[in-house]
Protein backbone atom coordinates (compact mmCIF):
# COMPACT_ATOMS: atom_id res chain seq x y z
CA UNK A 1 0.00 0.00 0.00
CA UNK A 2 1.29 3.46 -0.90
CA UNK A 3 1.31 6.08 1.85
CA UNK A 4 0.63 9.69 0.97
CA UNK A 5 2.04 12.63 2.88
CA UNK A 6 -0.86 14.99 3.37
CA UNK A 7 -1.49 17.86 5.78
CA UNK A 8 -3.38 17.07 8.98
CA UNK A 9 -7.07 16.47 8.34
CA UNK A 10 -6.54 15.69 4.68
CA UNK A 11 -6.44 12.27 3.13
CA UNK A 12 -6.65 10.66 -0.22
CA UNK A 13 -10.39 10.08 -0.38
CA UNK A 14 -11.58 8.31 -3.49
CA UNK A 15 -15.04 8.56 -1.91
CA UNK A 16 -15.27 12.34 -2.48
CA UNK A 17 -18.30 12.41 -4.74
CA UNK A 18 -20.43 15.16 -6.22
CA UNK A 19 -24.21 15.47 -6.20
CA UNK A 20 -24.43 13.31 -9.31
CA UNK A 21 -22.55 10.42 -7.68
CA UNK A 22 -19.44 11.05 -9.75
CA UNK A 23 -15.94 12.07 -8.62
CA UNK A 24 -15.94 15.62 -7.27
CA UNK A 25 -14.39 18.12 -9.70
CA UNK A 26 -12.64 21.37 -8.81
CA UNK A 27 -14.80 24.40 -8.09
CA UNK A 28 -12.14 27.09 -8.56
CA UNK A 29 -8.40 27.56 -8.49
CA UNK A 30 -8.60 31.28 -9.35
CA UNK A 31 -9.57 32.36 -6.79
CA UNK A 32 -8.37 29.35 -4.85
CA UNK A 33 -11.25 28.00 -2.79
CA UNK A 34 -12.22 25.11 -0.56
CA UNK A 35 -11.71 24.32 3.11
CA UNK A 36 -8.29 22.88 2.20
CA UNK A 37 -7.61 25.71 -0.32
CA UNK A 38 -7.10 23.11 -3.03
CA UNK A 39 -9.92 24.28 -5.30
CA UNK A 40 -12.28 21.45 -4.30
CA UNK A 41 -15.41 21.68 -2.13
CA UNK A 42 -14.59 18.71 0.04
CA UNK A 43 -14.85 18.53 3.78
CA UNK A 44 -13.62 16.82 6.92
CA UNK A 45 -14.52 16.69 10.59
CA UNK A 46 -12.64 19.94 11.28
CA UNK A 47 -14.71 21.80 8.67
CA UNK A 48 -17.55 22.77 10.98
CA UNK A 49 -19.01 25.05 8.29
CA UNK A 50 -19.25 22.26 5.69
CA UNK A 51 -17.74 24.24 2.78
CA UNK A 52 -19.32 21.86 0.28
CA UNK A 53 -21.46 23.94 -2.11
CA UNK A 54 -19.73 25.21 -5.25
CA UNK A 55 -21.57 28.43 -6.03
CA UNK A 56 -21.18 31.10 -8.69
CA UNK A 57 -21.10 34.48 -6.98
CA UNK A 58 -23.78 37.05 -7.78
CA UNK A 59 -24.17 40.69 -6.73
CA UNK A 60 -27.23 39.74 -4.67
CA UNK A 61 -25.48 36.93 -2.81
CA UNK A 62 -22.33 38.95 -2.12
CA UNK A 63 -24.42 41.80 -0.67
CA UNK A 64 -26.41 39.30 1.39
CA UNK A 65 -23.36 37.59 2.86
CA UNK A 66 -21.73 40.92 3.79
CA UNK A 67 -24.93 41.89 5.63
CA UNK A 68 -24.95 38.46 7.32
CA UNK A 69 -21.48 39.10 8.70
CA UNK A 70 -19.29 37.18 6.26
CA UNK A 71 -17.59 39.71 3.99
CA UNK A 72 -16.44 37.83 0.91
CA UNK A 73 -15.94 41.03 -1.08
CA UNK A 74 -13.14 42.84 0.71
CA UNK A 75 -9.64 41.64 -0.20
CA UNK A 76 -7.67 40.25 2.76
CA UNK A 77 -4.04 40.03 1.57
CA UNK A 78 -2.91 38.72 4.96
CA UNK A 79 -4.96 35.58 4.19
CA UNK A 80 -4.10 35.56 0.49
CA UNK A 81 -7.78 36.32 -0.19
CA UNK A 82 -8.43 38.54 -3.22
CA UNK A 83 -12.07 39.31 -2.45
CA UNK A 84 -14.81 37.86 -4.63
CA UNK A 85 -16.67 39.42 -7.54
CA UNK A 86 -19.76 38.27 -9.44
CA UNK A 87 -18.89 35.30 -11.63
CA UNK A 88 -16.26 33.87 -9.25
CA UNK A 89 -16.83 30.34 -8.01
CA UNK A 90 -16.48 29.68 -4.29
CA UNK A 91 -17.02 26.78 -1.90
CA UNK A 92 -19.77 28.05 0.36
CA UNK A 93 -20.89 26.71 3.70
CA UNK A 94 -23.98 24.65 2.96
CA UNK A 95 -26.02 26.35 5.71
CA UNK A 96 -25.10 29.84 4.40
CA UNK A 97 -26.16 28.85 0.89
CA UNK A 98 -29.49 27.58 2.25
CA UNK A 99 -29.94 30.77 4.26
CA UNK A 100 -29.34 32.82 1.10
CA UNK A 101 -31.88 30.77 -0.86
CA UNK A 102 -34.46 31.40 1.85
CA UNK A 103 -33.71 35.14 1.49
CA UNK A 104 -34.21 34.92 -2.31
CA UNK A 105 -30.57 35.56 -3.14
CA UNK A 106 -29.12 32.06 -3.41
CA UNK A 107 -26.39 31.86 -6.03
CA UNK A 108 -26.26 29.23 -8.79
CA UNK A 109 -24.68 25.88 -7.92
CA UNK A 110 -22.26 23.75 -9.96
CA UNK A 111 -23.57 20.24 -9.24
CA UNK A 112 -20.43 18.50 -10.52
CA UNK A 113 -18.28 20.50 -8.08
CA UNK A 114 -20.66 20.36 -5.09
CA UNK A 115 -19.96 17.61 -2.58
CA UNK A 116 -22.60 15.02 -1.81
CA UNK A 117 -21.87 15.91 1.84
CA UNK A 118 -23.91 19.08 1.30
CA UNK A 119 -26.99 16.83 1.27
CA UNK A 120 -26.63 16.51 5.04
CA UNK A 121 -27.85 20.14 5.18
CA UNK A 122 -29.53 20.99 1.87
CA UNK A 123 -32.11 18.92 -0.05
CA UNK A 124 -30.94 17.73 -3.48
CA UNK A 125 -34.03 19.13 -5.25
CA UNK A 126 -33.26 22.62 -3.96
CA UNK A 127 -29.66 22.42 -5.16
CA UNK A 128 -30.84 21.05 -8.51
CA UNK A 129 -33.27 23.99 -8.90
CA UNK A 130 -30.27 26.35 -8.67
CA UNK A 131 -27.98 24.34 -10.94
CA UNK A 132 -25.75 25.93 -13.53
CA UNK A 133 -23.29 24.49 -16.04
CA UNK A 134 -19.85 23.28 -14.98
CA UNK A 135 -18.39 24.97 -18.06
N, C-alpha and C positions, 0 to 999 in steps of 0.2 A: 504494500500500500504506500502511496506517495503522500508525504506530509507537506502541507503548504504553510509557509510563514505568513500569517495574516495578523493585522492589528487586533487587539483585544475586542471581543464582541463580534468580530467578523469571522465568517467561515465560508468555505466553498459549499454553497448550498444549491445543488442541482434542483431542489424542490422549489426554488423561487419561481413562481408562476404568475402569469397575468390573469386578468378577468376572463380571458377566453380559454384558460387552461393550457396555454402555451408558455414557453420560456419567456420570462420578463425581459423586455428590451429597455434600452436606455431612454430616459426621459429627456435629459439635457446635459451636455457637457460645456455649453456656453450660453448662459452661466452654468457653472458646475453645481449640481443639486444633489439631493438625497441625504439621508441621515448620515451616511458614510462619506459623503461628498465624492461619490464615484459615478454620479450621473444616473443612478438607478434608484427607483422608489422601493427599496427593500427595507426590511425592518428587523429588529431584534428585541430582546427583552428590555434593554436599556433605552430603547426609543419609546418613551412613554407617550409621545404625541402621535405615534403611528404615521410617519411621513410616507404614506403609501399611495396617495392619489396624484397621478401626473396630470396637472392642469395647465391650460394655456391661459396666461394672465390677460385680464381685461381691465379697462379703466374702472368699471363698476366694482369688480372684485378688489382691486388694489385700494380703492377709496374705502371700501367696506373693512378690509383687514387693518388699515391704518386706524380707523375709528374704533375697531375692536381691540386695539392695543398691540397689534403685531405689524409694525412698519416694515413692509417689504420693499418700499420705494427708495428710501434714503440709503445711499451708498455707505457702507461701513468698512473702509479700507483695513482697519485693524483686524477684521475677520475675513478679509479677502472677499467681501461681499459687494458686488457692483451696484446693487439696487436693481429692482425689476421694473420692466416697462411692458406695456401691452404687447402681446405676441410671444413673450418669453415663456418657456415651459419651466415648471417648478414642482417639486414633490411637496405637496401640501399635507398637513395633518388631516386625517380623514374627518375628524369631528369639526374642524374649521370649515372644510369644504361643505359639509352637511349644514352647518350653521349659515353659511353664505347662501346655499340653495334656499333655505327657509326664509331668507331675507330677500329673495328674488335677485341675487347677484352672483349666483354660482357660476364659476368659469367652466368652459368646456373641458372634457376629460379625454385623455388618450388611453383607450382601453388596453392596448397592447403594452403600454408602459405603466399601467396601474396594477399594483400588487393585489392578488386575490385576498391578501390579509386585510385589505380595506373593507371586505365584506363582513368583518366582525363588527363594523360600525355603521356602514352604509349599505342599503339594499342594492342589489345588482340592477334592478329595473330603473332605479333613480340614476345610477351612474350611466347606464345605457342611454337614458333619455338625454343626457348631456354629452354624449360621445361626439368626438371629432376625429378626423383622419390622423393616422400616425405619420403621414408624409409632411 
